[in-house]
Amino acid sequence: MVSRVLIIAIIAGLIAGISVTGVQLLHVVPLINKAETYESALLADAHAHKDTSQISRTHDHADWAPEDGLERTSFTLLANVLTAVGFGLLLNAALAIYGRPTSLKQGILWGAAGFAIFALAPAVGLPPELPGMHAAGLFERQTWYFGTIFSTGGGLVMAVFLTHWTLRALGAILILAPHAVGAPHPVEMGGNTPPELAAMFVMASLLTAAVLWVVLGGVSGYLHKRFAESG
């Protein structure tokens, strides 16, 4: 069983990672490249005026970054495949615990649940951010993000798999709880990135995440069924 979960997660993760990379190259990377020009202009202006507060509100720059072109695309593909395999392990472990026959359609539904837990619910409070945008502290954002994941996942399990209405209602409350508390935001909103570009990036990022989870779930469900049929 463990080896089957691992094999399916690797195959599904590889296919999903390649698919996501294609979508990112078409819809996400151009937006990031454009936003980086605004961020570079902001940093250059801040350095010229020695405005350290302006610099500190932007995302930190790494000392090294892959070169544009094949190198950057290769690193993006590798990161996407590794991420997809990791999520694939979580998804297929959940399917194994579920223990019932799984098909392509059911796998897509499980993938949709993964999208809701790991992408959609966190994005309601903390939309994906482009370079050059102001953001709250990293620790605060990570705490809210992981809390939202666990709360949404637990709430969905209770709302879908439990039968008593009070437990289902508690599940719904868990799903809504992080948003009632509210996500952390910086004191000063915005940045020098145009709002239209930021909105396009949010939609492109959610589209990418949807592709990841639908492909991951569909391939996993299909492979589970094929393994079951082959004995």
N, C-alpha and C positions, 0 to 999 in steps of 0.2 A: 504493500500500500504506500509506504513512504517513498519507494523508488518510483512508483507510478506518479505520485504527486510531483516529485522533483522533475521527472521527464516532461510531464505536461506543462509545468510551469516554465521550463526552459524553452520548449517549442513555442508556447503561446506568447511568452515574453519576447522572444526573438521576432516573431511576426508582428506583434503589437509595437515593438520598439522601432522597427523599420517603417511601419505605417505612420506612426506618430512623427518620425523624422521628416517624412515627405510632407506632411501637413504643416509642420513647423517651418520648413524651408519656404513654403508657399505663402503662409499667412502670418507667422509669428516673427521670424528672423528679420524680414524687411522693416517691421515696426520697431524692433529693438535697435536695429542699425540707425534708423531715423532718430529715435529717442537719444541714442548715444551722442549724436551731433549736438542736441540741445544741452545735454549734460556736460559735454566738453566745453561748450561755450560758457555755461554757468560757472564751471570751475576756473576757466581762464579769467573770467571777469572777477571772480572772488579773489583769486591770487593777485590780480592786478591791483585790487583795492585792499588787499590783506584782510578780507572779510572772513574770518575763521568760522563764524556762525553759519554763514552761507555754505561753506565747505562741509561742515559737520552734519548739515541736514540732508546731504546727498548720500547715496550709498557709497560705502568704502570701495576703493579701487585696489585690485590685487596688483602685485608687482609683475606678475606674468599672466598672459592670456594667449590662447592659441591664435595663430595668424588666420586672417580671413581666407576663405576658399576651402580647399580640400582638408587642411588641418582642422579648422574649426568645425567643418561638417563631420569629420571622423570622430572628433571628441563628442560632438552632440549625439551622433548615432550611438556611440558606446555608452554614454550616460543614459540615453533613453532605453536601450536594451537592458542595462543593469537595473534601472528603475522598474521597467516592466516585468522583469523576472522576479524582482522582490515583491511587487504587488501580486504577481502570479502565484507566488508561494502562499501568500495570505489568502488569496481567493480560492485556490485549490485545496488548501487545508480546511477552509470553511466548507467547501463542497464535500470533502471527505468526512468531516464531522456530521454534516447534514445526512449523509448516508443513503440518499435515495437516488434512483436513476436520473441522470441529467442528460439533456439534449442541447442542441444548438440554441433553441429558443429559450430554454430555461437558463442556459449559460449567459445569454444576452441580458436577461432580467437580473441575474446576479451581478453582471458587469454594470448595469444601470444603477444598482444599489451601491456598488463601489464608487461610481462617479458621484452619486449624491453624498456619500460619506466623506470622501477624500478631496473632492473638488468643489461641488456646488454649494454645500452647506458652509464651508469656510469662506468661500468667495462672497457670500452674502454680507459678511461682516468685514472681511479683509480681501478686497478684490486684488487680483494679480497686479503688481506694480512695475512700471517701466523705470529704467535708469533716469535719474534726475528728479524723481518724485519724492516728496517728503514722507517720512514714515515714523511710526512710533518705535520705541526701543525693541531690539531683537528679542530679548527675553520675554517681554510682555506679549509680543506677537506670537512667539512660539508656544507660550503657555496657553493662550486663547485658542490657537490653532489645534493643538493636540487635545485640549479639553473639548473642543467642538467635535472632533473626530470620534472620540470615545462616547460622548453624549449622543451624537447622531447615530452611531453604530448600535449602541445599546438600546436606544429608543426604537430604531427600526426593527431590531430583533424582537422586542417586546410587542410592538404593534402588529407585526406580521405573524409571529409564531405562537404567541400566547392567545388563549381563547377568552379568558375572563375580561369583561369590558373595563374593569377598574385598572387592570394591568396594562391594557392597551392604551387607556387614557394616560397612565403614568409614562408610557413610552412616548406618547405625543408631547407630554410636558418636557421630557428629557430632550427631545429634538429641538424644542423652542427655547430651552433654558439658556444656552450660550448667547442667543440673540437678544434675550431679555436682559442679560447682564451687560451685553455690549462689548464690541471689540475695541482694543486700544487704538487710539489715533493720535497723531502728533498735535501739538498745540497749534501750530500753523499748518494749515492744509495747503495742498497744491504743489508748486514747484514751477520750473520753467517749461515743462512738457505740456503741449496743448491738450486741453480736455478731450477734444475729439480723438486725438491719437491714443490717449489713455483708455477711452471707451472702446475703441477698436481692438486694443490689446486685450482687454478683459474678455470680449467676445471670442477673439482668436484663441486665447488661452483655454477658455471653457470648451471650445470646439475641439481643441487638441486633446484635452483630458477626456472628452466624450469618446473620441476615436480610440484612445488608449483602452478605456474600460470596456467599450462595446466589442472591440476586436479581442481583447484579452478574455472576456467572458464567453464570447461566441466560440472561439477556438478551444477554450478549455472545456466547455460543455460538449462540443463535438468530439473532442478526443476522449473525454470520459465515456461517452457512449460507445465509441469505437473499441476502446479497451474492454468495456463490459461485454460487447458482442463477441469479441475474440476470445473471451474466457480468461 
